[in-house]
Structures are given as structure tokens and as C-alpha cells.
Amino acid sequence: MDTDRENDEKALNLLRISLAETQAIVRAYDVKAQIVGIGYIFALGVIGQFADVLPKPSVYGVGYVVVAWSVVIVPIVLFGSVLYPAGRKAPKVSEPIPEDLKYILSVDPKELSSVQEISSAALRSNSLDELSYEILRLAHLRERKRKRFLLALFGAAFCFGFLFLSQLRLVLLAS
């Protein structure tokens, strides 16, 4: 009997560590997106200084404005999209969920609205299932944030490449 209890404790400790690690990675993507997004904005300022010394076309059309705004705004929006799916908005788990799950680790105040209800639900819950569900839910969130972060990085890289080629074209046309 003690072996079962020890195994349960080991499993719970492992799940707690896994949950903490998953939460830390999710937060890390938020921080990365904020830092790289701000870096992108600063880099645009430096690129703008280079653009000021390049020859200017005499007529700016609507296409120029649309492209310029796309190059500036789209990567910022992409980095912002990494921040949007927060823990409360984590994707639903698609596999069958244990029916006795109390969602203790992601309490919905509409479902459990008092300290007594939360305490009672915690006492009736299966800790292994609760932790396992939360880890799986946050793992889905982590993957969503990772994909959005990579998309934002590729978007920023594309825009930097576009800006470089545009400025290079202007220099070559002027010489």
C-alpha cells in the first residue's frame, strides 16, 4: 500500500514540475514576443534613417502606402498575436476529458464562485487528472504561441528583406 502511495506522490511531483515548466515556457513566449516586437520597432527607426538619405520617388501612390503600412504594422500585429492566447484562453483539449474533472487549476468563477465551492471541488478532485489535464491544455497553448512566434519572426524577416531590397533598388536606380 505504501508503494502505491509513494508512486502517487512521485507522479504528483512529476506533474507539478511539468506544469511549472509548461507555464514558464508559455510566459517565456510572451516575453520573447514583447522583446522582439519592440526590437522590430526600433529597427524600423534605424532603417527609416537610411531611407531618409536615399533618393525619393517623385510620386507616392496608394500601393506605396499600403506596402509601407504592411511592412510596419503586420509584424507588430503578428508579435501581438503571440500575447493574445493567455492561460484562460488556452485551447480546449480534443480528447475525451474525465467526467469527474473539477478544473481546479483553471477555475472559472462562473462555475466555482466561492472559496467554499473551490475547497469542496478540490477535496473531490483527482489530483493526477487535474494536473494532467492542465499540463495538456497548457501544452496546446505553448504550441500555439510557438507557432505564432515563429510566424512573427518569419514575417519580420520577410519585411526586413523587402526593405533591404527596396532600398538597394533605389540606390542602384540612382547610380
N, C-alpha and C positions, 0 to 999 in steps of 0.2 A: 504493500500500500504506500509506503514511504517513497518507493521508486516512482510510482505514478505521480505522486505529489511533486517530487523533485523534477520529473520530466515536465510537468505542467509549469513549474516555476521557471525552468530553463527556457521553455517555449515562450512564456510571457516576457521574460527578459529579452530574448532574441527579438520578439515582435516590438517591444518598446524601443530597442536600439534601432531597428529597421524603420519604425515610424519616425523617430527623431531624425534619422539620416534623410529620409524622403522629404520631410518638412524642410530640412536645411537646404536641400537641393532645390526645392521649389522656390524658397526665398532667394537663393543664390541667382536663379534665373531672373528674378525681379531686379535684383541689384545690378546684374550684368546688363540688362536691358536699359536701365536708367543711366548707367555709366557710359555705355556705348552710344546711346541716344544723345547724351549731352556732348560726347566727343564728336559725334557726327555734326552736330550743330556748330561747334567750334571750328571744325574742319571746313565747313561751308564758308565761314568767315574768312579763313585763310585763302581758300580758293577764290572767293569774291575779290580779295585784294589782287590776286593775279589777274583776274578778269578785268579789273579796272585799268590795267596798263595795256591790255590788248586792243587792237583796232575794233571799232564798233560798227556793226552794220547800220546803214542809214535808216532802215525801216524795220520796226518790230511788228510782226503780225500776231494774230491770235494764236497761231501754232507755237510761236516762241514763248508766249506767256503760259500756255498750257504745259509745254515741256518743262519750262523753268519751275513752275509750281509743282509739277510732278516730281522733279528731281529733288526739290527741297522738302516737300511735305510727305510724300509717300513713305520714305524710310522712317521718318519720325512717327508716322501712324503705325508702321509695322513694329517699331520698338515699343510703342504704347500698347499694341495688341498683346504683347508678352505679359504685360502687367494686368490686363483685364481679367483673365480667368483666375480668380482668387480661390482660396480654400473652400469657401462657402459655395462657389460656383463650379466645384470640381465635377467632371463628367460622371454620369451615372455608370455604375458597373453593369455590364451587359449580361453577365452570367446570373443564374438563379441565386438569390440572396437568402440566407437563412431566415425563416419566418420569425424567429424569436429575437432578431436583431433589434436593439434598442437605440442605436445611433448615438451612443453616449459621447463619442469623440467628436461628433459634429452635430451638436444639439440644435434642433430647430425650435426656437422659442414659441412657435405656434403649436407645436406638438407637446413639448415639455415646458410649461410656463412658470413653474415654481421650483424652489430648492427642494421641496418635498417630493415632487414628481421626478426630478432628476435623481435624487437619492434612491428612491424606490426603484426606478428603472435600472440604476447601476447595480443595485443588490440583486435584481432578477436577471441581469445580463450574463452572457458567457464572454469572459474577458478575451479568450483566444479568438472567438469570432468577431468581436468588436474591433480588436486591434488588426486582425487580418483584413477585415472589410475596409477599415480606414487606410491601411497601407495600400491596398489595391486601388482604392479611389484616388489617393494622392499620387500613386504611380501613374495613373492615367493623366492626371493634371500635370505632373512633371513632364511626361512625354509631349503633351500639347504645348507646354511652354517651350520645351527644347526645339520642337519643330518651328514654332513661331519665331524663336530667337534666331535660328538658322536662316529662316526666310528673310528676316530683317537684315541679317548680316549680308546675305547674298544681294538683297535689294540695295543696300548701301554701297556694296562693292560695284554693282552694276552702275549705279548713279555716279560714283567716283570715276569709273571708266568712261562713262558717257561725257562727263565734264572734262576729263583729260582730253579725249578725242575732239571734243568741240573746241577747246582752247588751242589744241595743236593745229586743227584745221584753220582757225583764224590766223595763227602765226604763219602757217605755210601760204595761205592766200595773200597775206600782207607782204610777203617777201618775194 
